[in-house]
Amino acid sequence: MQKEYEGIINQARAEHNLGREGIEKLLSCDGQALDFLFAAADQVRRTFMGDAVHLRGLIEFSNYCESNCAYCGLRESHKTLPRYRLDAAEILAIAGAAVPLGYKTVVLQSGEDSYYSAEMIAEITCRLKEELSLAVTLSLGERAEEDYRLWRDAGADRYLLKHETADAELYSSLHPDMAWENRKKCLYTLRELGYQVGSGCMVGLPGQTLTSLAADLLFLKELDVEMAGIGPFIPNPNTPLAKAQRGTVELTLKMIAIARLLMPQTHLPATTALGSVDSKGRQKALVAGANVVMPNITPNKYRRLYEIYPNKICLDDNPAHCRNCIGGIISSLGRTVAEGAGHSPKEQFTLGLG
Ligand code: SAH
């Protein structure tokens, strides 16, 4: 039995490829086979991505949302949540304060908030690039192709839009106002526009099977993403999924490890969600294939209001404290904080960057 798992893991490690059945099999391994899987993923991470861990400073700039995703605390129907929006000057100031802490990338994330016109976001992007020389990742959900194009022209380097689940039936039951086909279309549009594309999924959603999870990994591989965020689903009491079970740390780590075997050059974050369900969750991910951390640099007074799920870590911390804490975690693992912007190592994104 053990030999059989080892065979699949060695094949995946050598070929960076697995079919649905192989993935499902690995998702159900345990004991020694599980240790072997994590060690293989850690080795592939070291070979292809090195020991440096990339930091991305996350700015949660608006918690207004026009969508009603069944799992998310920012959903429009959550009427008692106080809402906030940061303006351009505030976003620039937060990013400016992150530069001396060593950040080379900021991620601007919000709910689906059409208050921000495409032009507003383009201008902020342009200023982050020109005034602060930061790499910019945008994560504003589904928008029109013209918006994505304008932001790319303004200099946005990356776009993060998780596919959430590649199980079309599950996707439609969780997203009453969004369609799986459109999510895919957005992701392929971002790809065509030359963004470094980030996507990803939640693990342990109610109704999600090992076959659904295998489909998630095959979808990420097919899209050939530059970044894949994989985190546990955490039930939020202010959503219709309040009573659902949360995703497990172990299954999430297996997904990250298999993602690393299949996509050796893809950035894989040790997600905040994983750190929120297990105090050592991010450390565990960093030794099972992950090579990125996204510390929160949102000012303290807003953090609590960006409550996509409960008990999010670091709610009382400030950006300098988070930076120190993450630095400590990384060095305790014998790793270093990356110095560059952390672009995708794939050739098309490194050519001409120097
Ligand atoms: N509006 C943006 C940002 C959404 S919030 C967008 O659609 O891209 C960022 C991520 O948080 C989501 O992509 C989702 O994967 C995750 N998330 C939301 N609710 C969650 C929950 N209850 N548990 C775990 N992750 C959740």
Boltz pocket constraint, residues with backbone or C-beta under 6 A from the ligand:
constraints:
  - pocket:
      binder: B
      contacts: [[A, 71], [A, 72], [A, 73], [A, 109], [A, 110], [A, 111], [A, 112], [A, 139], [A, 140], [A, 141], [A, 142], [A, 160], [A, 161], [A, 162], [A, 164], [A, 201], [A, 202], [A, 231], [A, 232], [A, 233], [A, 234], [A, 235], [A, 236], [A, 273], [A, 308], [A, 309]]
      max_distance: 6.0
